Amino acid sequence: MKKILLVSLIMFISSVFADVEWKVNKVYIDSERGTIIVETNYRVNGGNTIVGRTRYNENNFKTQEEFYNLAINNIKDHAKLLVMKIPENKAFVKAKMQLIQSALAQPLITSNDNNVTYKLKDTMGSENTKQITFKDKIITVTSDGSNSVADVK
């Protein structure tokens, strides 16, 4: 009975992150593999629907609450990544990274070692924002196109 309630609850959940909408479409068991499949519909900026499917087996969770939290967190993470698939955001990040790279006067390869010395650290913001720290700058892209670059503090 609890499983039916949990599956029903997940199927009715939907959320909107700025311009990234998601809704759980189906939750079902794959009879061949014995895994639970969560099928989610995503829509970025009101465009076409993108269908995502994630498989879970009994090793991924111990309780129904753990399964619910794991599924919702995976869905939110995927929604964040879809922000980066917006073509304007890809172009913005690429252009800003090239600008930052060309502005640096220090060499990438030192004479003491032949290791490439660069710093690229990824951090996540809210569900409608992707932040990338690159060469002492923070590049922020959002689903609504209000992108920015700032110095690392």
ABEGO torsion letter per residue (X at the ends): XAAAAAAAAAAABBBBBEABBBBBABBBBBAAAGBBBBBBBBBBGGBBBBBBBBBBBAAABABAAAAAAAAAAAAAAAAAAAAAABAAAAAAAAAAAAAAAAABABBABBAABABBBBBBBBBBBBAABBBBBBGGBBBBBBAAGBBBBBBBX
